[in-house]
Amino acid sequence: MAFADGTAILVCGGLTDSGTTAALLRIDLQAGRVTSAGRLAQAVHDAGGALLDGVPLVIGGGSIVAGGAVQRIETAGRTVLAGRLPAPRADLGAVTVNGRVVVVGGGTPSAPDPRVLATSDGVHFAAVATLRVAVRYPAVAALGGAVFVIGGTDLSGDVADIQAVDIATGAVRIIGRMPVALTHAIALVLDGRLIVAGGRAGGRVQDAVWEIDTRTGAVTRIGRLPAPVADAAGVVVGGVGYLVGGEAGARLASIVSLTVR
């Protein structure tokens, strides 16, 4: 999970060569320096992360098995357990929509959770919609009051569906399909455009960068990453997108920037 921290990036938890970590790292983009910023209350990877009233929440994820903790990161790297999800959930996405944090996708290996949850306090969660296709490892982003759930993995394998969730009404539509079944990708909103980068297709790590037209569902390839990457943390700082870490056969320590023209 990664959050904008002024002009820096705050990276929270994740999976290292030594296992799941609780470390908080601050990446100073101007100086190119990485420093310790504290620790999570619980070490997790494959969690979701979103801001609630400007405060970072790390939601779900797991270490050995999926968990349901909601961790709030306060000042000076202090982290507290704010609440719990209604059920364990890893491999999920979380975004902020109109002052609420929305949790979508993920679940457990045996049971992807189709419920779309929303919270205004990090403690109480309510189901606001149900995915048409329950998936783990989707790319997730919010744009224009809707949440877009791109690809992912269901019980039958990887999927190409692009699902749009209207948080106000609870309506869920499949608005299009990716050119390939795509999972473990990263979605970002750059200059009002929905961008999807990297991921895995057919088990192979990808370098493609796609743009999704949220009105028509049309998908256009607009670029390539410097190298393939999946499972990276994605964040936007100062209008620039960043992919932090991830995997491509081995775990990566790279930080890749994305801009759109």
N, C-alpha and C positions, 0 to 999 in steps of 0.2 A: 504494500500500500504506500502511496506517495501523496503528499499534500503540498500545496504552495504555502511557503512560509516567508511572506514578504517577497524579496527577490531571490530567495533560496528555496530548496526542496527539502521537506522532512520525509524521510523514508522510515517505514515502521515494520519491523518484523520481517518475515520471509524465510526462505529456505536457503541454507548455505551448505558448503561441502561438509560441515560439521553437524548439520541437522537444523532443526527449526530454531530461529533466533528470536530473542526479545528485544534486540538492540533498536534504538532510535538513532538515526544518523541524519545530520544536517549537511546538505550539499550547498556550499557557497558557489553559485554559478559564476560570479564575477572573478573570484579568486581561484576557482577550480580546486577548492579545498573541501575535504570531507572530515567532519568532526563528530564525536559522540554527543548525543543530545538527551540521553536518558535511557530508560528501559520500559517496555510494556509490563503490565502486571502479569500477563500470561504470554508466553512465546507462542506465536501462531504464524502459519503461512496459509495461502489460498483464502485469505479473509477479504472482506469488502471494506472500503473506507470512504467516508463522506463527511462534509462539514455540517454541523448543526449549530446555528447561531455563531458561526465562525470558529467553532471548536471542533477539532478532529475527533471522529469516532472510528474505532477499528472494530468491525462487526464480524462475529463468527470466525470462520477459519478453524484450524486445528493444528495438532502436532502429530500424534499417532492416529487419532480418530477425530472426526468432526466435532466441534464444540459450538456453544451458543453464547459465549460471553460478548458483551458490549463494553469496550474499553474506551474511556474518555481521556484524552491527553490534555493535561492542564499546563499551566506555566512551569517553566524550568524543568521540563521533561518529566513531571510527575504524572503518573497514570493511575486512574482509579477504575474499578469495575462499576459501571453505571447501571447495568441491567443484564437481561438475558433474552435471547430470542425465544419464541414459543417452542422451537424444536432445534436440535443441532443442525448447523448448515455451514458447509465449506464450499469452495469453488464458486463463489457468488459474486455479484456486483452490487454496489451501493452508490447512489447519486442523491444530490439535493434538488428538490423540486418545490418551489413556492414555500420555502421555509420548513419543509419536512424532509426527512431522510427516507428514501425508498430503497428497499432491499428486494432484489430480484435474482432469480436463478440460483443454482447451487442445490445443496441438500447433502445426501450421503451417497456412496457408490451404489447402494441397492435401491435408493428411492430419491430421485431428483424431486425437489419441492416446487410445485407449480404456483404456490401462493406468492403474490406480490404484497409485501408488507410495507407499512408506513408508520413512522413515529415522529412525534413533535418534541419528545423529551429524552429519547434514548432508553426509556424504561418500559413504556407501554407501546405495544405494536398491534396494529389492526390490519386485517387483510383487505386490500382495496381492489384487487383484481386477481384473475387466474390466467396464467400463461396458456396459450393454445398448445404449445409444445414445451414440456418441462425439460430444462436443460441444465447441465453443469458446465462450467468453463465458457460461458458466453462472453462476448464483448458487449459492454453496457455503457450507454451515455444518455444524458438528458438534453433535450432541445425543444424549446417552444412549449413547455408544459407536458411533454410526452417523454416516455422512457423507451429507448430503442434497445432491443435485445437481439444481438447479431450472432447467428450460428450457435455453437456450443455442442455438447454431447448429450444425447438422450440414451435410453436403455438399449437402443438398437445400433447406436454408433453416432458419428458426427453428422451434423445437420447444416443446411445452408439457409434456413429460414431467417427472415428479418421480421421480428415481431415488434409492433408499436403498441405501447400501453398508454391509454389516456387516463391519467391519474384522477382527473376530475369526475369522469363517468364510469371508470372501471372497464371500459371497452378495450378489447385486445384484438388487433388485426395482424394478419400476415401480409405485409405490404410488398414483399419481394423476396428474392433469393440471391444469395451470393453466387458468383460463377462457380465456386467450388464449395463443398462442405468444409466449413472452417471452424476451428475450435482454438481456445487458448490465445485468441487475438486481443488487440488493445483498441478501444474506441476512444476518440477524443473529439471535442468540438473546437474547431479552429476557425476564427473569423466567421462564425455562424454556420459553418459547414461540418457535416458529420463525416469524420475520417476514421477508417479502420486500417490498422497496420499489423503486419506480421501474423503470427499464429501458426497453426499446424493444419495441413490438408493431406489426408491419406498417410498420416504419421510423419510427414516431412515438414520441417520448419520452413516458414515462408518469409520472403522479403518484400512482398507486394504491399503497396499503399493504395487503398480504395476510397472513393467518395460515394456516399449514398445520398441520393435525392430523396429527402423525407416526404416529398409530396407524391412522387410517382413510384418510389421504390427502385428506381433505376440505379445500377451500380456501374461506376466507371473507374478503371485503373488510372491513377494519376501520378504514380511514381514508384520508386523502389527504395528500400532502406539500404544503408551501406553494407549490411550483412543480414542474413535471416535471424529472426528473434521471435520467441514465444514466451508467454508467461511474464512479460515485463510489467513493472508498475508504470502507469501512465498518469501524467499530470500536465496541466497548462500553467505556465508562469509568464506573465507579461505578454500574452498573446502567442507565445511559442510553446509547442508541445514537446514533451520529453518522455522518452522511454528509458526506464532505469532498470538495469540488470536484466534478468530473464534467463532463458535457456536456449541453447542451440547445439545439442549433443552434450555439451558441458554447461555448467552455470557461468553466467556472464557478469562481468564487472563494468560493462560499458554504459555510457550515458549518451543517448542519441537524441538530437534535436530535430523537430519537424516544423516547417513553416509552409504555408500555402500561398500560391500566387493568383 
